[in-house]
């Protein structure tokens, strides 16, 4: 099956063996401030330890205490320690409280001057399914690339029969080192290229602890919004059947024309004021009028956006694209583009995602691409990769570090319909944790981009670690 993207943007640029006796020492284990790595961290992270996802058992559940500065995205907002037992968080609080609850048998992970966060969630990407577009040969390598960047969950946003079979085979082989949410594709990228309701013989939900078949994916328009792949009546009928069957629907919509069609379809399915218990989503949501925004708010739809340079680069790319793919978005109305702050001020849950590999300049993956830190920083300064100055029309739409952090944790979990278990650290949530070399909440965009991923933990198991001093040789 062809890739879910119609145009490459070439003009723009297993867990590690689960040693439950790992003790992370505080001395010399990380930077003293954001963007200022210590010599030991720098040396270790120059050759990150591989996750060995291809050969290690992936879905085990770990137990340990994490001690240090922990940003919970819950209450308390910052904790000194958390206890993870059999893959689930069971206590959050002060160091003394949590250690007393844990007892003497649970290993301690002391993160020192580093900072822990709820595991970061890439709620829209193609890490596994489109791996050939960034020269990755196997699913294991693709997942290693994601966990090395700090993602504990990835959403595969275009999964056909072949890709679903591959994911189910990986799950059966216990070969998923991170959580995967699959969205089943309902059309190819051509007018009238519908697959039909091939999802009808199953229900959404978990395949195992690491794989969920979460929703359905519809490509309504192309990358610039110049081509529409669906007739309005067909889209409305298709979404109506999916909603009636209990499926979350995720729709790719870039242009105002596409938004008008999909808003009409959702309104017919759930009503003009919702509610939206399945968390139906609009992917990219690039060009949205005031009236359309009001309709999105009334139905509580979820915009899923790319903060890492997408708006400015996308506008310039659209203007330079060839033939009928070209679209002068800037000439239409800049105030309709990339309404990040407007979405949040209106009360919407906004998920920020990498869309990997479709924002890799020239299709090449480098160490500074597709990281959670890039999403947070990009939301703060609106810089593009090929056009690194913040465009004037983006200034009023910039986000704070806290808003960007929420977009890759709490609101990303909401976009996946799993906000009770993921995106925050509290008793009963999954033991998914990302440890960075500093605190994003008090850093500048460039400082955030300079942060390193120290460790990625999924279900209480260390699946990636970049610093041998911190990880004790795990």
C-alpha positions as CSV (number, residue, x, y, z in Angstrom):
1,X,0.0,0.0,0.0
2,X,1.2,3.5,-0.7
3,X,2.2,5.9,2.0
4,X,-0.4,8.0,3.7
5,X,1.2,11.2,2.6
6,X,0.9,12.4,-1.0
7,X,3.9,14.6,-1.2
8,X,7.3,14.4,0.4
9,X,8.3,17.9,1.7
10,X,11.7,17.7,0.0
11,X,11.8,21.4,-0.6
12,X,12.0,21.8,3.2
13,X,14.2,20.6,4.8
14,X,12.8,-3.7,24.2
15,X,13.5,-2.7,26.3
16,X,17.0,-2.6,27.6
17,X,17.5,-5.8,29.6
18,X,15.3,-4.9,32.6
19,X,17.7,-4.8,35.5
20,X,15.5,-4.2,38.4
21,X,18.6,-3.7,40.5
22,X,19.4,-0.5,38.7
23,X,20.3,2.3,41.1
24,X,20.8,5.7,39.5
25,X,23.4,7.6,41.5
26,X,23.0,11.3,42.0
27,X,26.6,12.3,41.9
28,X,27.6,13.6,38.5
29,X,24.5,12.2,36.8
30,X,23.3,15.1,34.9
31,X,23.4,18.8,34.1
32,X,23.1,21.5,36.7
33,X,20.9,23.6,34.5
34,X,18.9,23.3,31.3
35,X,21.1,23.1,28.3
36,X,24.3,22.8,30.3
37,X,25.3,19.1,30.5
38,X,27.9,17.9,32.9
39,X,31.1,16.3,31.4
40,X,29.8,12.8,32.4
41,X,26.4,13.3,30.7
42,X,28.0,14.7,27.6
43,X,30.4,11.9,27.3
44,X,27.8,9.2,27.8
45,X,25.2,10.7,25.6
46,X,27.6,11.0,22.7
47,X,27.0,7.3,22.2
48,X,23.5,6.5,23.4
49,X,22.9,3.0,24.6
50,X,20.6,1.2,22.2
51,X,17.3,-0.1,23.5
52,X,17.7,-3.5,21.9
53,X,14.0,-3.4,21.1
54,X,14.4,-6.0,18.3
55,X,15.8,-8.7,20.6
56,X,14.5,-8.0,24.1
57,X,11.2,-8.9,25.6
58,X,9.2,-5.7,25.5
59,X,6.0,-5.8,27.5
60,X,7.2,-6.7,31.0
61,X,6.2,-4.5,34.0
62,X,8.8,-3.0,36.3
63,X,8.8,-1.9,39.9
64,X,11.0,0.8,41.4
65,X,11.0,4.2,43.1
66,X,12.1,7.3,41.1
67,X,13.6,10.0,43.3
68,X,14.3,13.6,42.2
69,X,12.4,16.5,40.7
70,X,9.3,15.0,39.1
71,X,6.8,17.1,37.1
72,X,3.6,15.2,37.5
73,X,1.0,17.2,35.4
74,X,-1.3,16.4,38.3
75,X,-1.4,17.2,42.0
76,X,1.1,17.9,43.5
77,X,2.5,19.6,40.4
78,X,6.0,18.6,41.4
79,X,6.9,15.6,43.5
80,X,10.0,14.3,45.1
81,X,9.4,10.6,44.4
82,X,7.0,8.2,42.8
83,X,6.5,4.5,43.4
84,X,5.9,2.2,40.4
85,X,4.7,-1.3,41.1
86,X,4.3,-3.9,38.4
87,X,4.1,-1.2,35.8
88,X,1.6,1.1,37.5
89,X,2.2,4.2,39.6
90,X,1.0,3.5,43.2
91,X,2.3,6.5,45.1
92,X,3.4,10.1,44.5
93,X,4.7,12.4,47.2
94,X,7.8,13.3,49.2
95,X,10.9,11.2,49.2
96,X,10.4,10.0,52.7
97,X,6.7,9.2,52.2
98,X,7.3,7.2,49.1
99,X,10.4,5.4,50.3
100,X,8.5,4.4,53.5
101,X,5.7,2.9,51.4
102,X,8.1,1.1,49.0
103,X,10.0,-0.7,51.7
104,X,13.5,-2.1,51.3
105,X,13.1,-4.5,48.4
106,X,12.1,-2.0,45.6
107,X,15.1,-0.6,43.7
108,X,15.7,3.2,43.8
109,X,16.3,5.3,40.7
110,X,17.8,8.6,41.9
111,X,17.8,11.0,38.9
112,X,19.9,13.6,40.6
113,X,19.7,17.0,38.8
114,X,17.8,15.6,35.9
115,X,14.0,16.0,35.7
116,X,11.3,13.4,35.2
117,X,8.0,13.9,33.3
118,X,5.0,11.8,32.4
119,X,6.0,9.7,29.4
120,X,5.7,11.9,26.3
121,X,3.0,10.9,23.8
122,X,3.4,11.3,20.0
123,X,-0.3,11.3,19.2
124,X,0.1,11.6,15.4
125,X,3.0,10.0,13.6
126,X,4.1,7.2,11.2
127,X,7.2,6.0,12.9
128,X,6.7,2.3,12.0
129,X,4.4,2.4,8.9
130,X,6.4,5.0,6.9
131,X,9.9,3.9,8.1
132,X,11.2,3.5,4.6
133,X,10.7,7.2,3.9
134,X,13.5,8.0,6.4
135,X,15.7,5.0,5.5
136,X,14.8,2.8,8.5
137,X,14.7,-0.9,7.7
138,X,12.8,-2.5,10.5
139,X,10.0,-1.8,13.0
140,X,12.5,-2.3,15.8
141,X,14.8,0.4,14.5
142,X,11.9,2.8,14.1
143,X,10.7,2.2,17.6
144,X,14.3,2.6,18.9
145,X,14.4,6.0,17.2
146,X,11.2,7.0,18.9
147,X,12.1,5.9,22.4
148,X,15.6,7.5,22.1
149,X,13.8,10.8,21.6
150,X,11.7,10.3,24.8
151,X,8.4,9.1,23.4
152,X,6.8,6.4,25.5
153,X,3.7,6.2,23.2
154,X,3.3,6.6,19.5
155,X,0.1,6.8,17.4
156,X,0.4,5.2,14.0
157,X,-2.0,7.4,12.0
158,X,-2.4,5.4,8.8
159,X,-2.7,1.7,9.3
160,X,-4.0,-0.5,6.5
161,X,-4.5,-4.2,6.6
162,X,-0.8,-5.0,6.0
163,X,0.3,-2.6,8.7
164,X,-2.2,-3.8,11.2
165,X,-1.0,-7.4,10.6
166,X,2.6,-6.3,11.2
167,X,1.6,-4.5,14.5
168,X,-0.4,-7.5,15.7
169,X,2.6,-9.8,14.9
170,X,4.9,-7.5,16.8
171,X,2.5,-7.6,19.8
172,X,2.2,-11.4,19.7
173,X,6.0,-11.6,19.7
174,X,6.3,-9.3,22.7
175,X,8.3,-7.0,20.5
176,X,6.8,-3.6,21.3
177,X,9.1,-1.6,23.7
178,X,6.6,1.3,23.7
179,X,2.9,1.8,23.5
180,X,1.3,2.0,20.0
181,X,-2.1,3.3,19.2
182,X,-3.2,2.3,15.7
183,X,-5.7,4.3,13.5
184,X,-7.2,2.2,10.7
185,X,-7.1,4.0,7.3
186,X,-10.3,4.4,5.4
187,X,-9.0,5.8,2.1
188,X,-6.1,6.0,-0.2
189,X,-4.8,9.3,-1.4
190,X,-6.9,9.6,-4.5
191,X,-10.3,10.8,-5.2
192,X,-12.8,8.0,-4.6
193,X,-10.1,5.8,-3.1
194,X,-12.3,4.4,-0.3
195,X,-11.5,1.2,1.4
196,X,-15.0,0.7,2.8
197,X,-15.9,-0.2,6.4
198,X,-13.2,-2.9,6.8
199,X,-13.1,-2.2,10.5
200,X,-16.6,-3.5,10.9
201,X,-15.7,-7.0,12.0
202,X,-13.8,-5.8,15.1
203,X,-14.2,-3.4,18.0
204,X,-11.7,-0.7,19.0
205,X,-9.6,-1.5,22.1
206,X,-6.5,-3.1,23.3
207,X,-4.7,-6.0,21.6
208,X,-2.4,-6.3,24.5
209,X,-0.7,-4.0,27.1
210,X,1.3,-2.2,24.4
211,X,-1.0,-2.2,21.3
212,X,-4.4,-0.6,21.0
213,X,-6.5,-0.3,17.9
214,X,-7.8,3.1,18.9
215,X,-9.6,4.8,16.0
216,X,-10.1,5.3,12.3
217,X,-8.2,7.7,10.0
218,X,-9.7,9.6,7.1
219,X,-7.6,11.7,4.7
220,X,-10.0,14.5,3.6
221,X,-7.5,16.7,1.8
222,X,-3.9,16.7,0.7
223,X,-0.9,18.4,2.3
224,X,-1.7,21.9,1.1
225,X,-5.5,21.5,1.2
226,X,-5.7,22.0,-2.6
227,X,-7.2,18.6,-3.3
228,X,-10.3,17.1,-1.6
229,X,-10.5,13.3,-1.6
230,X,-14.1,12.9,-0.4
231,X,-17.5,14.0,-1.5
232,X,-19.3,15.6,1.4
233,X,-22.2,13.2,1.4
234,X,-19.8,10.2,1.4
235,X,-17.8,11.6,4.3
236,X,-20.9,12.3,6.3
237,X,-22.3,8.8,5.8
238,X,-18.9,7.2,6.6
239,X,-18.3,9.2,9.8
240,X,-21.9,8.5,10.9
241,X,-21.5,4.7,10.5
242,X,-18.2,4.8,12.4
243,X,-19.6,6.9,15.3
244,X,-22.6,4.6,15.5
245,X,-20.2,1.6,15.8
246,X,-18.3,3.3,18.7
247,X,-15.2,4.3,16.8
248,X,-13.1,7.5,17.3
249,X,-12.6,9.3,14.0
250,X,-9.5,11.2,13.1
251,X,-9.7,13.4,10.0
252,X,-6.8,15.0,8.1
253,X,-8.0,18.6,7.3
254,X,-5.8,21.5,6.3
255,X,-7.9,24.0,4.3
256,X,-11.0,25.9,5.3
257,X,-12.9,24.0,2.7
258,X,-11.9,20.7,4.3
259,X,-12.8,22.0,7.7
260,X,-16.3,23.0,6.5
261,X,-16.9,19.6,5.2
262,X,-15.7,17.7,8.2
263,X,-17.4,20.0,10.7
264,X,-20.7,19.3,8.8
265,X,-20.0,15.6,9.0
266,X,-19.2,15.6,12.7
267,X,-22.3,17.8,13.4
268,X,-24.5,15.3,11.6
269,X,-23.0,12.4,13.7
270,X,-22.9,14.0,17.2
271,X,-24.9,17.2,17.0
272,X,-23.9,20.8,16.8
273,X,-23.0,20.9,20.5
274,X,-21.8,17.4,20.9
275,X,-21.0,15.9,23.3
276,X,-17.8,14.2,22.1
277,X,-17.1,11.3,24.4
278,X,-15.0,9.5,21.8
279,X,-12.7,12.5,21.4
280,X,-13.1,12.8,17.6
281,X,-10.1,14.6,16.1
282,X,-9.0,17.0,13.4
283,X,-5.4,16.4,12.3
284,X,-3.3,19.5,11.4
285,X,-6.2,22.0,11.7
286,X,-4.0,24.5,9.9
287,X,-6.5,26.9,8.3
288,X,-9.5,27.6,10.5
289,X,-11.9,30.6,10.3
290,X,-13.6,32.2,13.4
291,X,-16.9,30.5,12.6
292,X,-15.2,27.1,12.2
293,X,-13.3,27.5,15.5
294,X,-16.6,28.3,17.2
295,X,-18.1,25.1,15.8
296,X,-15.0,23.1,16.9
297,X,-15.5,24.4,20.4
298,X,-19.2,23.7,20.5
299,X,-18.5,20.0,19.5
300,X,-15.4,19.8,21.7
301,X,-13.3,18.4,18.8
302,X,-9.6,17.8,19.4
303,X,-7.1,19.7,17.1
304,X,-3.9,17.8,16.7
305,X,-1.1,20.0,15.5
306,X,2.6,20.1,14.7
307,X,4.5,22.9,16.6
308,X,8.0,22.1,15.3
309,X,8.3,24.6,12.5
310,X,5.2,23.5,10.7
311,X,3.2,26.7,10.2
312,X,5.8,28.9,8.5
313,X,7.5,26.1,6.6
314,X,4.1,24.8,5.5
315,X,3.0,28.1,4.2
316,X,6.1,28.6,2.2
317,X,6.1,25.0,1.0
318,X,2.5,25.3,-0.2
319,X,3.3,28.4,-2.1
320,X,6.2,26.7,-3.9
321,X,4.6,23.3,-4.5
322,X,4.1,22.3,-8.1
323,X,0.9,22.1,-10.1
324,X,-2.5,21.7,-8.4
325,X,-0.8,21.0,-5.1
326,X,0.2,24.7,-4.9
327,X,-1.8,27.0,-2.6
328,X,-1.0,30.5,-1.6
329,X,-2.2,30.1,2.0
330,X,-0.6,33.4,3.1
331,X,-2.6,35.4,0.5
332,X,-5.9,34.0,1.8
333,X,-5.9,35.1,5.4
334,X,-2.9,34.7,7.8
335,X,-5.2,35.1,10.8
336,X,-6.8,31.8,9.9
337,X,-3.5,29.9,10.1
338,X,-2.0,27.9,13.0
339,X,-4.4,29.2,15.7
340,X,-2.5,27.5,18.6
341,X,-3.3,30.0,21.3
342,X,-6.8,30.6,20.0
343,X,-7.5,26.9,20.3
344,X,-6.3,26.8,23.9
345,X,-8.0,30.0,25.0
346,X,-11.2,28.6,23.6
347,X,-10.9,25.6,25.9
348,X,-9.9,22.9,23.5
349,X,-7.6,20.0,24.2
350,X,-4.7,20.5,21.8
351,X,-2.2,17.7,21.2
352,X,1.2,18.5,19.6
353,X,2.8,15.8,17.6
354,X,5.8,15.1,15.4
355,X,4.0,13.7,12.3
356,X,7.3,11.8,11.8
357,X,8.7,11.4,9.2
358,X,6.8,14.0,7.3
359,X,8.5,17.0,8.8
360,X,12.0,15.6,8.3
361,X,13.8,18.0,6.0
362,X,14.8,16.1,2.8
363,X,13.3,13.0,4.4
364,X,16.4,12.5,6.6
365,X,16.2,11.8,10.3
366,X,18.8,13.6,12.5
367,X,19.2,13.7,16.2
368,X,17.5,17.1,16.5
369,X,14.2,16.1,14.9
370,X,10.9,14.7,16.1
371,X,11.6,15.1,19.8
372,X,9.1,16.2,22.4
373,X,11.4,19.0,23.2
374,X,11.1,20.3,19.7
375,X,7.3,20.5,20.0
376,X,7.5,22.4,23.2
377,X,10.1,24.8,22.0
378,X,8.5,25.3,18.6
379,X,5.2,26.3,20.3
380,X,7.1,29.0,22.2
381,X,8.9,30.7,19.3
382,X,7.1,29.5,16.1
383,X,10.3,29.1,14.2
384,X,10.5,27.0,11.1
385,X,13.5,24.8,10.2
386,X,14.1,26.3,6.8
387,X,12.8,29.8,7.9
388,X,14.2,30.2,11.4
389,X,12.8,33.6,12.1
390,X,9.5,33.8,14.0
391,X,7.0,35.2,11.5
392,X,5.2,38.3,12.7
393,X,1.8,36.7,12.1
394,X,2.6,33.9,14.6
395,X,3.5,36.1,17.5
396,X,0.0,36.2,19.0
397,X,-0.4,32.4,18.7
398,X,2.8,31.4,20.6
399,X,2.5,29.2,23.7
400,X,4.1,28.9,27.0
401,X,6.4,26.1,28.0
402,X,3.7,24.7,30.3
403,X,1.2,24.7,27.5
404,X,3.6,23.0,25.2
405,X,4.3,20.4,27.9
406,X,0.6,19.7,28.3
407,X,0.3,19.3,24.6
408,X,2.7,16.3,24.6
409,X,1.4,14.8,27.9
410,X,-2.2,15.4,29.2
411,X,-3.8,16.7,26.0
412,X,-2.0,14.1,23.8
413,X,-3.4,11.4,26.1
414,X,-6.9,13.0,25.7
415,X,-6.5,12.8,21.9
416,X,-5.9,9.1,22.3
417,X,-8.9,8.7,24.6
418,X,-6.6,7.5,27.4
419,X,-6.3,10.5,29.7
420,X,-7.1,8.5,32.9
421,X,-4.0,6.3,32.4
422,X,-1.5,8.4,30.5
423,X,-0.2,12.0,30.3
424,X,0.2,12.5,34.1
425,X,1.7,10.8,37.1
426,X,-0.7,9.9,39.9
427,X,-1.8,6.8,41.7
428,X,-3.3,4.4,39.2
429,X,-1.7,5.8,36.0
430,X,0.7,3.8,33.8
431,X,4.3,3.9,34.9
432,X,5.5,5.7,31.8
433,X,8.2,8.3,32.5
434,X,10.6,10.3,30.4
435,X,13.7,11.8,32.1
436,X,15.3,14.8,30.6
437,X,18.5,16.7,31.5
438,X,16.7,19.8,32.7
439,X,13.4,21.5,33.5
440,X,11.4,22.7,30.5
441,X,9.1,24.8,32.6
442,X,11.7,27.4,33.4
443,X,13.7,27.3,30.2
444,X,14.0,29.3,26.9
445,X,13.1,27.6,23.6
446,X,16.8,27.1,22.7
447,X,17.5,25.7,26.2
448,X,14.7,23.2,25.8
449,X,16.0,22.2,22.3
450,X,19.4,21.6,24.0
451,X,18.0,19.2,26.6
452,X,19.0,15.5,26.3
453,X,16.9,12.4,26.9
454,X,18.4,10.6,29.8
455,X,16.0,7.7,30.0
456,X,12.7,6.5,28.7
457,X,10.6,4.2,30.9
458,X,7.6,2.3,29.8
459,X,5.5,0.4,32.3
460,X,8.2,0.8,34.8
461,X,10.8,-0.7,32.5
462,X,13.8,1.2,31.3
463,X,13.7,0.9,27.5
464,X,16.3,3.5,26.7
465,X,19.1,5.2,28.6
466,X,21.7,7.6,27.2
467,X,23.9,8.0,30.2
468,X,25.9,5.1,31.6
469,X,26.6,7.0,34.8
470,X,22.9,7.5,35.5
471,X,21.8,4.1,34.4
472,X,24.5,2.1,36.2
473,X,25.3,0.0,33.1
474,X,21.7,-1.1,32.5
